[in-house]
Amino acid sequence: MIFQDNVIKEYLKNVYFITGTPCGGKTTVSRALAEKYGFELFDVDERFDEHKKMSNPLFQPAMNTYFNSADEFFGRTVEEYKNWLLNNTREQLEFVLLDLIRLSENKKVLCDCHLTVAQALAFSEPARVVFLIKDPSNLVDEYGNRPDHQGFFQYLNSATDIEKAKQTVNITLYELNVNRIEEIKSSSFFWIERTVDSTVESTLTCVEKHLGSVSYTHLRAHETCAD
């Protein structure tokens, strides 16, 4: 069954999306907002294992791909790695949407996720979406040093050739996101680019200003951080 965009948007009208590119600040900002305003926080990455248990290898092959070792995982070509990541996200999306519809029926939900511009247009409105982005060059060390990614970093460091594994991840993340960032910047969506001068406080203030007067019962978004 295929649902029209207007149907999806209606069912997701209580969902606010914090999306963007790796290391842009999505997790930090979404957790801070959820705690401050009492929103239900839905972290797509944290739900992956739960969704994988419900998946079917026939219909969700990427989610069910098994790797025997870090050398096998990081030994793929960049193109193979990219396609696997993209397919994982695409396959999990159906589980995510159904969860969001259920969770947001009677409450506001803040979703920390990975949406393309096209998906954001299909599922929501610019007033309920924030893209947080960062230059995708040399992301692996910052990505791996985060507390919530220690498992990945330990796995990477178990590879026979750690530097080659890091290079593969860096190139993959760069190629996946460099054009996406330009698409985000030229879209109708509100975005914030993380730089060396960015702080959590300043980013959070900008996000709150975009979303407007945030409360559990009402959200509006008629301003941007530059206003």
Salt bridges, closest charged atoms under 4 A:
GLU10 OE2 - LYS13 NZ 2.94
GLU40 OE1 - LYS107 NZ 3.04
ASP43 OD2 - ARG31 NH2 4.00
ASP45 OD1 - HIS114 NE2 2.85
GLU46 OE2 - ARG31 NH2 2.89
GLU79 OE1 - LYS82 NZ 3.49
GLU91 OE2 - ARG90 NH2 3.87
ASP99 OD2 - HIS51 NE2 2.64
ASP99 OD1 - ARG102 NH2 3.27
GLU125 OE2 - LYS9 NZ 3.50
ASP141 OD1 - LYS166 NZ 3.19
GLU142 OE1 - LYS134 NZ 3.40
GLU142 OE2 - ARG194 NH1 2.77
ASP148 OD2 - ARG146 NH2 2.76
GLU175 OE1 - LYS82 NZ 3.17
GLU193 OE1 - LYS185 NZ 3.02
GLU208 OE2 - LYS36 NZ 2.92
